[in-house]
C-alpha cells in the first residue's frame, strides 16, 4: 500500500446532543448529556424506558418527500453527509466522480422500516407493504443515498461490524485512498434502532442499563457512566457521523481547510465470543498496535484516546487493559475520554461520531470530559478527566477505539497537521 497521506476536510453529524457539528462539539466540551426518558407510548411496557434520541428530528431537516423515502437511519446519515459535504467545500466542485467514493456503515440497517412493514403485513395484508421497503431497509441504503447525493462513482461501500462499523467505515476509506482507488472518500456511520424490539432484545441480554428506567426512575442523564463503579450497561443512542477524507495534495491543490490527518488504522478480531469481549483485551490490543504501526508513530506520540467505553462492567475494564498494553508507561500521561457518557451508544454510528470528536479534539486542542464518573473503578488506572482538558501544543496524535459484537476491533489514529 502506498504512503499517500490522507486528511480530513469535512465534518458532519446529527447526534443526541446537537443537530450539527458545532452544537454537538459545544455540548460535548460542556459535558451535556443527551439521554432522555422516552415519551413514546411503546416505551411504557419496555424494561428500559430511556435512550439518547437525536436532538433534531432528521425529518425536520430534509425535504419532506425525500425523507419519506428513507429509513430513519438513512435520514440521519443524509443530514450528516450533507453537512460534511458542504463543510469540505467540494459541493461547489473539485472532486472527479470516478475518483470519489463512499464508505458509510451501519450495524443494523433499516430496522424500523423492516419492522413497521412486517406489522403492516400482519395487520393489513401483503398489499400494504411499501414498494419502497427494500431500498429503505437494506443496510447499504445510507451509503447509497449519500453516494447519489455527492455523485460518487469510485465505489460505495457499507462495512458492517456491529458497534465497530462507523470506525471501520473511516478505516476502509483510508485504505481506498492509499490504494489509489479514490482521491476523496465520504466516510462514517449511522444508526437508528430506538424501537421496542431492539431495545427489548438488548435489555433482555443485560446489555442496557436499567438504572432510572422505570416511570419514577430518577435522572436519565446520569445513567451512562463509563468506568464508574456504579455502571451497569449502556444507553442506546441514535445519530450519524460523516467525515470527508481526502488525499493531502488533492486537498492542498484546491486550498481546502484541513482539520487533521488520518495516520493509520488497525482492524482485528477477538475470535473469543459472539457478544462478550476478550476479558484480557488481546484483540483490541492488536488493533491499536496495528494502527500505531501503520501510522508510523510511537506510543509517546499519543496524547488523547477517545475510548469505546460503553459503560458495561466487563468492556470498560478490558479497554483499560488494552490502553496500558499498547501505550505502556506512557498510558498514565494520556487524556482518555468516553463521549458515550453524553451521547449514549450509537451502535454502528458510534465510531464515526467519536472519530469526529477525536478530530476536533486535535483541531481545537481540547479533550471533552467523561461525565457521571463519580467513583473510578479501581481496575481502571487511567487519566479520565471529568471536565474538559487542554491538549498540548505541537505535533500530537490521538486514537479512536471501537469494538463490536462478533469480536470486531477497530482503532484509528489521527494526527495534527
Buried (B, 14 or more C-beta within 10 A) or exposed (E): EEEBBBBBBBBBBBBBBBBBBEBBBEBBBBBBBBBBBBEEEEBEEBEBBBBBBBBBBBBEBBEEEBBEBBBBBBBBBBBBBBBBBBBBBBBEEBBBEEBBBBBBBBBBBBBBBBBBBEEBBEEEEEEEBBEBBBBBBBBBBBBBBBBEBBEBBBBBBBBBBBBBBBBBBBBBBBBBBBEEEBBBBBBBBBBBBBBEBBBBEBBEEEBBBBBBBEEEBEEBBBBBBBBBBBBBBBBBBBBBBBBBBBBBEBBEEBEBEBBBBBBBBBBBBBEBEEEBBBBBBBBBBBBBBBBBEBBEBEBEBBBBBBBBBBBBEEBBBBBBBBBBBBBEEBBEEBBBBBBBBBBBBBBBBBBBBBBBBBBBBBBBBBBBBBBBBEEBBEEBBBBBBBEBBEBEEEEBBBBBBBBBBBBBBBBBBBBBB
